[in-house]
Amino acid sequence: LKDKALAELAKCSDQNELNEWKVQYLGKKSEFTSIMRGMGQLTPEERPVIGQLVNEVRGALERAYEAKERQFKREALEQKLQSESIDVTLPGRTVPVGTLHPLTRVIQQIEDIFLGLGFEIAEGPEVETDYYNFEALNMPKNHSARDMQDTFYITDELLMRTHTSGIQVRTLEAKKGAVPVRIIAPGRVYRRDDDDATHSHAFTQIEGLVVDRNIRMSDLKGILLTFARRMFGPEQQIRLRPSYFPFTEPSTEVDVSCYVCHGDGCRLCKHTGWIEILGAGMVHPRVLEMAGYDSEEYTGFAFGMGIERIAMLKYGVDDIRHFYVNDTRFLKQFANRG
Ligand code: PHE
């Protein structure tokens, strides 16, 4: 019986067969159990001898069974490890990662520069009222300067802002006559313009406004020169040309020297060696008064610059439309640039 059982056990190839084997040879209905039941009929002399034999055989079968079971468990575990193993030497899958849009980068750089100079960041709505976009900036209805910027009107009183200058007024109103006021305000602006390499009906500006006692034109010049040098490099020069805006007096247009230009950006500079990047001036007393500031006591300066223009110069981009079509071949180039 023992030999037969062990031979059968050796043939078991999985846990199921092993279970069946156990039922057959060690279970309640096994030959073994019936032998033990028959022990009562043996003579007293035979009983210990047979009993010992039976115990030995059962012990042997149980040990053999356990050994086999351990073997199956080990094999199962090994198979599992094998199938679930990770080959750490395989090359990884690259996950495509987006990059900051070049305009966003330039806005952040400009914000950093002005935050370092003690400015705060303000914002205003892209859908603006006629009052903030024009009237409070000393451009009453029918003022001829409104023609300088072709406007997308929504209703008589609502429009897409043509510049970020309305934020000057909104900021002054919010500060309720308190000084100092030192803000910059980035945002998208809209003008009825035919799109081409240097014009877009929607583009980005950053507005600046400083109001305090004794603010002078030289403060404006100093801040803008500091900005230009931090943005483009320590050799950077600026040039102020007289200009006109209804909300500043005097007004100026500011050029940077073409020291800044790289590659295709240089073409923007044409032959003069200078390129205009912003409009600025001393805040018009009427603007201060309308917003609740005493223009005898307070003065200020304001400026507004085009971000696309600055990004084109800084990165040598030859067509403003590159910024809006989101071609990843274009956007990717800015991944690791300052
Ligand atoms: N808002 C003017 C423009 O869009 C720029 C400007 C801002 C000029 C502030 C003077 C002061 O052209």
Residues whose N, C-alpha, C, O or C-beta is under 5 A from the ligand:
A	BS01	LIG	T162 H163 S165 F245 T248 G279 A280 G281 A302 F303 G304
